[in-house]
Amino acid sequence: MAKTYKQFTLAERIELYRMHMEGRSMRAIATALGRSASTISRELERNSRTTNSWSGGYQPLRAETLRARP
């Protein structure tokens, strides 16, 4: 049976951001969102990287915009 993957919704990204800013652990955030801790870690890492046009840090709206790109 193949695994299926579900992308984060904007509401989940906002909740992830809120809990991350509160200082909650990856496991606590994962439990609250029904995801694995590694998924939370990857989401934060992938969408927090510094680029030429971004100074870094996780922002839910930016992450949602990047997800929508082809």
N, C-alpha and C positions, 0 to 999 in steps of 0.2 A: 504494500500500500504506500503510495507516494505521500510525502509530507506536503501540507498546504501552508502557505505563509500569508499572514494578514498584515497589511501595512497599518501603521499608526494613523488614527484619525486626528484631526486638529484638536478635538477635545482631549484625547489621550496625551497629545504632545503638551498641551497647556497644563494638564494635571501632572505630567512628568516634570515639567519645568518648575511648577510650584513646589512639589515635594523635594526636588533636587535643591532648590534654593533654601528650603527649610532645613537641609542637612540630613535628610533621610538616607539610609543606606540603599544600595542598588537592590538588595534582596527585599527590603521593605517596599520600595517602589514597584518592583516586579510583582510582588504578592498583591498589592493594591490594584494593579492594572491587569492582573491575570496573564502576565508574560514571564519569560525566564529572565534571570539576572543578566545573562550574557546579551540578551536582546536589548535590554535597557542600556547596558554598557556600550554596545555598538551604536545605538541611536545617539547617545550623547557624544561619543567620540567622532562619529561620522559627520555630525552636524554642528560641531564646535570648532572645527579646524580653521586656522587663520588662512586667509587668502589675500590676494592683492587688493580686493575690494571689501574685505571683511576682517575686522580686528579680532575676531574669535568670540567664543562664548555661545552657549546654546540659546537660541531664540525660536520658539514654536512656529511663528509665522514664516520665518526664513526657512526652517526645516520643511514646512509644508510646501513652500514654493519650490524648493530644490527637488522634492519628491515628484512634483508634477512635470519636471523637465523630461524630455525624451532621452 
